[in-house]
Amino acid sequence: MLKRSQEMALHTTTNPPRVYARIAGITYLLVIILGVVSAGVIDAGLIVSGDDAASVTNIMQNESLFRMSTLVSIILYAAVLVLSWWRTYIPTAP
């Protein structure tokens, strides 16, 4: 059986920390870009502050934009879940 230090050395040599850092960095960039696109571009074109009827009209007229907003939000939340898992699991992996 390998000792804990040997297991850690084996783990870091097979998957260097630089690889983990790059994947995390790319995921953070994805979260930032999707957040800006979702909130700043897509939703700004659909939602009218203080006028629910106008918002519903915009959503009905731009159904594909609304669907794209939903898809971007799902991808955004999935990326946040990946980062959460990454932050808790990778440092404690055997």
N, C-alpha and C positions, 0 to 999 in steps of 0.2 A: 504494500500500500504506500501511496505517496503521502508525504507530510503536507500540511497545509501550505507551507511556503513553496514547496515544489509544485503544488497544484496551481498556486497563484502565478508562479513563474511560467508554467506551461500555458496557462490561460492568457497571459500577457504576450507571450511569444507567438501564439497562434493568431491572436487578434490584437494587434497593437492598439494602444489608446488613441493614436492618431486617426485610425479608421472610425472609432466610436465618435471622436470629436467631429469629424467631417460629416458623418451621418446626422448627428445632433444639430450641427450648424445648418445643414441643408434643410432639415425639418423646421428649425426655427425660422429660416428665411421663408419657407413655404407658409408657415403660420402668419407671419407678418404680411406677406404679399396678399394672401387670401383674405386676411382680416381687412386690409385697406380696400381691396377690390369689393368685398362683400358690403362693408358698411359705407364706404365713401363713394363708390361708383354705382353699384347696382341698386342698393336700397335707397340711395338719394334720389334716383330717378323714379322710384315707385312710391315712396312714402311722402305724403304731404302732411307736415306737422299741423295738428289742430283741425284737420279736415278729413274725417274718416271716409266720407262719401267719395271724395276725390282720390283718396288712396285706393279704395276698392275699384274705382273706375280705371285707375292706372294699372292695377294688377290684372283686371279683366282684359284691358287692351293690349297688355304686354305679358301675356301668359308665359311665353318662352323665357323672357327675362326673369320672371318670378321663379320659374322652374330652375333656371341656372343659378339664381340666388340660393335656392334650397340645396342644390347639389354642392355649391361652393361651401355653404355652411356645414354640410355633412363631412366634406373632406377636411375642412378646418378643424372640426371637433375630433375627427379621427387622428389628425396629426397631433393635436394636443394630448390625446390619450397615449399615443406612441411616445411622446416626450415624457409624460408622467411615468409610463412603464420604464422607459429608458433611464430616467433619473433614479428610480427606486431599485430596479432589478440589476442593472449592469454593475454598479459599484459593489453589490453584495453577491454577485454570481460566484459560484465555486471555481 
